[in-house]
Every structure is written in structure tokens, then in C-alpha cells.
């Protein structure tokens, strides 16, 4: 993953929550279900990007909340938003594969693991999450590419994006193109495909004892019919790993 790839995307990443309903109604709702009550919990948002989830965690009552990302443009945007509209979150520029100082009750990482380009980098990200947790029983909650996502061209276009696979038979480390155009801008990035077994091995190698995969769920206020195809072949899944 190159930080320059993300430096100019902060505004679009943040606005995607307003433009594309799946981000709030499915993705974020699914994360909240997996997180449970975080009131008073020390929370780390690893690979925080523009800080949307970091500030959301603070809004749920987590304290303290720290967001970490390697991309300077993302962190600068997050700090400007926090200065203009304080939530209580703080932001640190740092690579997600390096240990983070502090003891946290929960670590969140949304769309981070797919940007590991090697198994070693994937394991390092998981190790960062594990070392940041205050002790056994604490959890790492992450959103990752569903290894069984739809490779049919244009399948997710009605939801605002294309997920383009190089072939129908994907192997660990294969590039997957994510493309979305809105508000006059373009997101065009290249995450990597990782199988369930490889991600679970990385999590266990990092010291996590239990790994669970969660299917996405719709917010009760959402138009479930609109998300039918999305839910049948979700592009992402929530994974929880317990220390």
C-alpha cells in the first residue's frame, strides 16, 4: 500500500457516507452490531483514513479514541475536521504495521487488511492490533473484502462502486480494483485478495485466540429491498478477533 495513493482521497472517503447509502445502512450498522456497547472504552481506529469512523466511535461514547493512518493527506483532513467540529478524537500519522503506544479495549480497522501487499504485512497489521489491546478478552473488529465477493462485472455498480477481479479464480495477494466516481472525483485503488484461511492464520499468528466472521446486516430503517443483491453477495464482511 502506498500512502500517496490515499493522500488526495480524504474528502471523497468522508463524503461517501452521505452519497452512497450502503456505507451507513449496511457497513457501519454491521460494524456497530459487532462492536456492541463501547461507552467508556478506549478505542483505536487503525488505518483510520479521513477519520470518519474514529469520530463515529467518539460519538458512540468511546473514550479516549485515537485514529492512526500512514497517509499524510488523510491525517491532515481528519485533524482539520476535528478542529472544526470536536468529537474528542485524536489523530496520529503512523504506519499500521508498527506498534501503537497505548492500551485499548477495542481496535477497529475498516478496509485496512486488504491493503497489505504480502502475508508478512498482513500479519504485521494484525500484530499491531493485538499489541494495542489491553489484555485477554479484548477484541479487534475489522472490515475486510469478502473472499466470496461477486466477480460478475458491474454487480455492485448500483451501490456506487465497481469491484473488479483479474479473474474468477483468485489467489492470495491478487490485486482487486476498487473504483467509484462521484461528486466530480474518482476513487480508484487496488486492495489485495486474501482467503479466509490466510487471514485467520495471520490473526492467530498475531496472538488472537478466537476469530469470527459476520455477515452484513441492514439497519432497521434502511430499504432492505434496495440492498438485496448487496446482501446476497456482500463485497465485505466484518471479522472479530478476540485476544
C-alpha positions as CSV (number, residue, x, y, z in Angstrom):
1,X,0.0,0.0,0.0
2,X,1.4,3.4,-0.9
3,X,0.4,6.4,1.2
4,X,0.3,8.7,-1.8
5,X,-2.5,6.6,-3.3
6,X,-4.7,7.9,-0.5
7,X,-3.5,11.4,0.2
8,X,-5.9,13.1,-2.1
9,X,-8.9,10.9,-1.4
10,X,-9.9,12.1,2.1
11,X,-12.8,14.3,1.1
12,X,-14.3,11.6,-1.1
13,X,-13.9,8.9,1.5
14,X,-15.7,11.1,4.1
15,X,-18.5,12.2,1.7
16,X,-19.1,8.6,0.6
17,X,-21.1,8.1,3.8
18,X,-23.6,10.8,2.5
19,X,-23.6,9.8,-1.1
20,X,-23.8,6.0,-1.0
21,X,-26.4,4.6,1.5
22,X,-24.7,1.2,1.9
23,X,-21.9,2.8,3.9
24,X,-24.2,3.9,6.7
25,X,-27.1,1.5,6.3
26,X,-25.1,-1.7,5.9
27,X,-21.4,-1.3,6.5
28,X,-21.5,1.0,9.5
29,X,-24.5,-0.7,11.0
30,X,-22.8,-4.1,10.7
31,X,-19.7,-2.7,12.5
32,X,-21.9,-1.3,15.3
33,X,-23.6,-4.7,15.8
34,X,-20.2,-6.4,16.0
35,X,-18.8,-3.8,18.3
36,X,-21.5,-3.8,20.9
37,X,-21.5,-1.1,23.5
38,X,-18.3,0.9,23.5
39,X,-19.3,3.5,26.1
40,X,-16.2,4.4,28.1
41,X,-14.0,2.0,26.1
42,X,-10.5,3.1,25.0
43,X,-10.7,2.7,21.2
44,X,-8.1,2.7,18.4
45,X,-9.1,3.2,14.8
46,X,-6.2,1.5,12.9
47,X,-5.9,2.8,9.3
48,X,-8.4,5.5,10.1
49,X,-8.2,7.3,6.8
50,X,-10.2,10.5,6.9
51,X,-11.3,9.8,10.4
52,X,-15.0,9.2,9.8
53,X,-15.1,6.0,11.9
54,X,-12.8,7.5,14.5
55,X,-15.1,10.4,15.1
56,X,-18.1,8.0,15.0
57,X,-16.5,5.9,17.8
58,X,-16.2,9.0,19.9
59,X,-19.9,9.8,19.1
60,X,-20.8,6.4,20.5
61,X,-19.1,7.3,23.8
62,X,-15.7,5.6,23.5
63,X,-13.0,7.4,25.4
64,X,-10.2,8.0,24.6
65,X,-10.3,7.5,20.8
66,X,-7.2,7.5,18.7
67,X,-7.0,7.3,14.9
68,X,-3.8,6.1,13.2
69,X,-3.0,6.3,9.5
70,X,0.1,6.4,7.3
71,X,-1.3,8.8,4.7
72,X,-0.4,12.4,5.5
73,X,-3.4,13.8,3.5
74,X,-5.8,11.6,5.4
75,X,-4.5,12.6,8.8
76,X,-4.4,16.3,7.9
77,X,-8.0,16.1,6.8
78,X,-9.0,14.3,9.9
79,X,-7.3,16.9,12.1
80,X,-9.0,19.8,10.3
81,X,-12.4,18.2,10.7
82,X,-11.7,17.6,14.4
83,X,-10.6,21.2,14.9
84,X,-13.7,22.5,13.2
85,X,-16.1,20.1,15.0
86,X,-14.5,18.5,18.0
87,X,-15.5,14.9,18.9
88,X,-12.8,14.1,21.4
89,X,-10.7,12.0,18.9
90,X,-7.0,12.5,18.3
91,X,-5.1,11.5,15.2
92,X,-1.6,10.2,14.7
93,X,0.3,9.7,11.5
94,X,1.9,6.2,11.6
95,X,2.1,3.0,9.6
96,X,-0.4,0.4,10.6
97,X,2.3,-2.3,10.7
98,X,4.2,-0.6,13.5
99,X,3.2,-0.9,17.2
100,X,0.9,1.9,18.6
101,X,1.5,3.2,22.1
102,X,-1.4,2.9,24.5
103,X,-3.7,0.2,25.9
104,X,-7.0,-0.1,24.2
105,X,-10.2,-2.0,24.9
106,X,-11.1,-2.3,21.3
107,X,-9.3,-1.9,18.0
108,X,-11.3,-1.1,14.8
109,X,-9.9,-1.4,11.3
110,X,-12.2,-0.7,8.3
111,X,-10.8,-1.6,4.9
112,X,-7.2,-1.9,6.2
113,X,-6.2,-5.6,5.9
114,X,-6.9,-5.7,2.1
115,X,-4.1,-3.2,1.6
116,X,-1.5,-5.5,2.9
117,X,0.5,-6.5,-0.1
118,X,2.2,-9.5,1.5
119,X,1.4,-12.1,4.1
120,X,4.1,-10.6,6.3
121,X,2.5,-7.1,6.0
122,X,-0.9,-8.7,6.8
123,X,0.4,-10.4,9.9
124,X,2.2,-7.2,11.0
125,X,-1.1,-5.3,10.8
126,X,-2.8,-8.0,12.9
127,X,0.1,-7.9,15.3
128,X,-0.3,-4.1,15.7
129,X,-3.9,-4.6,16.6
130,X,-3.1,-7.3,19.1
131,X,-0.3,-5.4,20.8
132,X,-2.6,-2.4,21.2
133,X,-5.2,-4.3,23.1
134,X,-5.0,-4.0,26.9
135,X,-5.3,-7.8,27.6
136,X,-7.1,-11.0,27.0
137,X,-10.7,-10.9,26.1
138,X,-10.4,-7.6,24.3
139,X,-11.4,-7.5,20.6
140,X,-10.2,-6.5,17.2
141,X,-13.1,-5.6,14.8
142,X,-12.2,-5.3,11.1
143,X,-14.0,-5.0,7.8
144,X,-12.3,-6.9,5.0
145,X,-13.1,-8.0,1.4
146,X,-15.4,-11.0,1.3
147,X,-13.4,-13.8,-0.2
148,X,-16.6,-14.8,-2.0
149,X,-17.5,-11.4,-3.4
150,X,-19.3,-11.2,-6.8
151,X,-16.8,-11.2,-9.6
152,X,-19.5,-10.6,-12.2
153,X,-18.7,-7.3,-14.0
154,X,-20.9,-4.4,-12.7
155,X,-22.5,-6.4,-9.9
156,X,-22.1,-3.6,-7.3
157,X,-22.4,-0.6,-9.6
158,X,-25.9,0.3,-8.4
159,X,-24.4,0.7,-4.9
160,X,-21.9,3.2,-6.2
161,X,-18.7,1.3,-6.9
162,X,-17.1,-1.4,-9.1
163,X,-15.1,-4.2,-7.6
164,X,-13.0,-5.6,-10.5
165,X,-11.3,-9.0,-10.2
166,X,-8.5,-10.0,-12.6
167,X,-10.1,-13.5,-12.9
168,X,-12.8,-15.7,-11.4
169,X,-10.2,-17.8,-9.7
170,X,-8.4,-15.5,-7.2
171,X,-5.3,-16.4,-5.2
172,X,-3.8,-14.8,-2.1
173,X,-2.3,-11.4,-2.9
174,X,-4.1,-10.9,-6.2
175,X,-4.9,-7.3,-6.9
176,X,-8.6,-6.3,-6.9
177,X,-9.5,-2.9,-8.4
178,X,-12.0,-0.8,-6.5
179,X,-13.4,2.1,-8.5
180,X,-16.0,4.7,-7.7
181,X,-16.9,8.1,-9.3
182,X,-19.0,10.7,-7.6
183,X,-19.0,14.5,-6.7
184,X,-16.7,15.1,-9.7
185,X,-14.0,12.9,-8.2
186,X,-12.7,9.4,-8.5
187,X,-11.7,6.7,-6.1
188,X,-9.5,4.1,-7.9
189,X,-7.4,2.0,-5.6
190,X,-6.0,-1.6,-5.6
191,X,-6.6,-3.7,-2.5
192,X,-5.5,-7.3,-2.4
193,X,-7.4,-10.5,-2.2
194,X,-6.8,-12.7,0.9
195,X,-8.6,-16.0,1.6
196,X,-10.3,-16.7,4.9
197,X,-7.7,-19.2,5.9
198,X,-4.8,-16.8,5.2
199,X,-6.4,-14.0,7.2
200,X,-7.2,-16.3,10.1
201,X,-3.7,-17.6,10.1
202,X,-2.4,-14.1,10.2
203,X,-4.7,-13.2,13.1
204,X,-3.7,-16.3,15.1
205,X,0.0,-15.7,14.4
206,X,-0.5,-12.3,15.9
207,X,-1.9,-13.8,19.1
208,X,-5.6,-13.8,18.7
209,X,-7.4,-16.9,20.1
210,X,-10.8,-16.7,18.5
211,X,-11.8,-15.5,15.0
212,X,-15.4,-15.0,13.9
213,X,-16.9,-13.9,10.5
214,X,-20.0,-11.8,10.5
215,X,-22.4,-11.4,7.6
216,X,-23.5,-7.8,7.0
217,X,-26.9,-6.7,8.3
218,X,-29.1,-3.9,7.3
219,X,-30.2,-1.0,9.6
220,X,-33.8,-1.5,10.6
221,X,-34.5,1.9,9.0
222,X,-33.0,1.0,5.6
223,X,-34.6,-0.1,2.4
224,X,-33.8,-3.8,2.6
225,X,-35.1,-4.4,-0.9
226,X,-32.6,-2.0,-2.3
227,X,-29.8,-3.9,-0.7
228,X,-30.9,-7.4,-1.8
229,X,-28.1,-8.1,-4.3
230,X,-25.5,-6.5,-1.9
231,X,-26.6,-8.8,0.9
232,X,-26.7,-11.9,-1.3
233,X,-23.1,-11.4,-2.3
234,X,-21.6,-8.9,0.1
235,X,-18.4,-7.2,-1.0
236,X,-17.1,-7.1,2.5
237,X,-17.5,-8.9,5.8
238,X,-16.9,-8.0,9.4
239,X,-14.4,-10.1,11.3
240,X,-13.9,-10.1,15.0
241,X,-10.7,-11.5,16.7
242,X,-10.5,-11.9,20.4
243,X,-7.2,-11.7,22.3
